Amino acid sequence: MSDQPLFKAVEAREVALPIFVELVARNVTFTDSNVKMGASPENIAKLSFKLAAVFMQVQDELNEANMPKNPTYKLDSGDIATWGVK
């Protein structure tokens, strides 16, 4: 089994696609009779998915800071009543 993380298929594709399009657009040169790419499309696609995976990982880390720290905590009316007491 590989040590590399599995890609979230739909999410990774949605993020990788615009990256791929941008990188291809930046690597294509047009002349009157020729089209030339500075990098192979396969390498650009692999890079796009790797960048998408990193982007999604950072997004998950940032979202984690906003998630509840103790999701099993139960809040009842007695807890709320003590908030007003000083």
C-alpha positions as a LaTeX table, in Angstrom:
\begin{tabular}{lrrr}
\hline
Residue & $x$ (\AA) & $y$ (\AA) & $z$ (\AA) \\
\hline
Met1 & 0.00 & 0.00 & 0.00 \\
Ser2 & 1.30 & 3.45 & $-0.89$ \\
Asp3 & 2.13 & 6.04 & 1.77 \\
Gln4 & 0.66 & 8.81 & $-0.37$ \\
Pro5 & $-2.83$ & 10.05 & 0.57 \\
Leu6 & $-5.79$ & 9.12 & $-1.56$ \\
Phe7 & $-7.30$ & 11.98 & $-3.48$ \\
Lys8 & $-10.87$ & 12.99 & $-2.75$ \\
Ala9 & $-12.06$ & 12.38 & $-6.28$ \\
Val10 & $-14.67$ & 15.07 & $-6.89$ \\
Glu11 & $-13.21$ & 17.73 & $-4.61$ \\
Ala12 & $-9.67$ & 17.25 & $-5.90$ \\
Arg13 & $-10.83$ & 17.41 & $-9.51$ \\
Glu14 & $-12.81$ & 20.60 & $-8.89$ \\
Val15 & $-9.75$ & 22.29 & $-7.39$ \\
Ala16 & $-7.19$ & 20.79 & $-9.82$ \\
Leu17 & $-9.06$ & 21.64 & $-13.03$ \\
Pro18 & $-8.66$ & 25.45 & $-12.90$ \\
Ile19 & $-5.05$ & 25.01 & $-11.79$ \\
Phe20 & $-4.42$ & 22.75 & $-14.79$ \\
Val21 & $-6.07$ & 25.18 & $-17.20$ \\
Glu22 & $-4.02$ & 28.09 & $-15.86$ \\
Leu23 & $-0.74$ & 26.17 & $-16.00$ \\
Val24 & $-1.41$ & 24.94 & $-19.54$ \\
Ala25 & $-2.29$ & 28.47 & $-20.66$ \\
Arg26 & 1.01 & 29.71 & $-19.25$ \\
Asn27 & 3.02 & 26.93 & $-20.93$ \\
Val28 & 1.65 & 27.12 & $-24.48$ \\
Thr29 & 3.31 & 29.22 & $-27.16$ \\
Phe30 & 1.50 & 29.90 & $-30.43$ \\
Thr31 & 3.16 & 30.86 & $-33.68$ \\
Asp32 & 1.75 & 31.17 & $-37.20$ \\
Ser33 & 2.24 & 27.50 & $-37.96$ \\
Asn34 & 3.07 & 25.90 & $-34.65$ \\
Val35 & 1.90 & 25.26 & $-31.10$ \\
Lys36 & 4.56 & 24.47 & $-28.51$ \\
Met37 & 4.22 & 23.41 & $-24.87$ \\
Gly38 & 7.08 & 23.96 & $-22.43$ \\
Ala39 & 5.98 & 21.06 & $-20.21$ \\
Ser40 & 4.16 & 17.81 & $-20.84$ \\
Pro41 & 0.40 & 17.82 & $-20.19$ \\
Glu42 & 0.80 & 14.75 & $-17.98$ \\
Asn43 & 3.31 & 16.52 & $-15.73$ \\
Ile44 & 1.07 & 19.58 & $-15.55$ \\
Ala45 & $-1.90$ & 17.38 & $-14.59$ \\
Lys46 & 0.12 & 15.65 & $-11.85$ \\
Leu47 & 1.30 & 19.00 & $-10.51$ \\
Ser48 & $-2.26$ & 20.33 & $-10.58$ \\
Phe49 & $-3.53$ & 17.45 & $-8.46$ \\
Lys50 & $-0.63$ & 17.78 & $-6.03$ \\
Leu51 & $-1.30$ & 21.50 & $-5.64$ \\
Ala52 & $-5.02$ & 20.78 & $-5.21$ \\
Ala53 & $-4.25$ & 18.25 & $-2.46$ \\
Val54 & $-2.10$ & 20.76 & $-0.60$ \\
Phe55 & $-4.77$ & 23.44 & $-1.01$ \\
Met56 & $-7.44$ & 21.12 & 0.38 \\
Gln57 & $-5.19$ & 20.07 & 3.28 \\
Val58 & $-4.58$ & 23.69 & 4.29 \\
Gln59 & $-8.29$ & 24.43 & 3.95 \\
Asp60 & $-9.09$ & 21.49 & 6.27 \\
Glu61 & $-6.52$ & 22.76 & 8.80 \\
Leu62 & $-8.00$ & 26.26 & 8.74 \\
Asn63 & $-11.54$ & 24.90 & 9.07 \\
Glu64 & $-10.47$ & 22.69 & 11.96 \\
Ala65 & $-9.74$ & 25.79 & 14.05 \\
Asn66 & $-13.39$ & 26.78 & 13.68 \\
Met67 & $-14.83$ & 23.38 & 14.53 \\
Pro68 & $-16.10$ & 22.51 & 18.04 \\
Lys69 & $-13.28$ & 21.26 & 20.27 \\
Asn70 & $-15.51$ & 18.91 & 22.26 \\
Pro71 & $-18.38$ & 17.77 & 20.03 \\
Thr72 & $-19.72$ & 15.38 & 22.69 \\
Tyr73 & $-20.29$ & 18.18 & 25.25 \\
Lys74 & $-23.93$ & 18.47 & 26.23 \\
Leu75 & $-25.27$ & 21.93 & 27.05 \\
Asp76 & $-28.44$ & 22.05 & 29.13 \\
Ser77 & $-30.58$ & 24.82 & 30.57 \\
Gly78 & $-28.76$ & 24.69 & 33.95 \\
Asp79 & $-25.49$ & 25.63 & 32.24 \\
Ile80 & $-27.09$ & 28.58 & 30.48 \\
Ala81 & $-28.68$ & 29.81 & 33.73 \\
Thr82 & $-25.24$ & 30.13 & 35.37 \\
Trp83 & $-24.00$ & 32.48 & 32.62 \\
Gly84 & $-26.03$ & 35.38 & 34.04 \\
Val85 & $-24.88$ & 34.83 & 37.65 \\
Lys86 & $-21.91$ & 36.91 & 38.81 \\
\hline
\end{tabular}
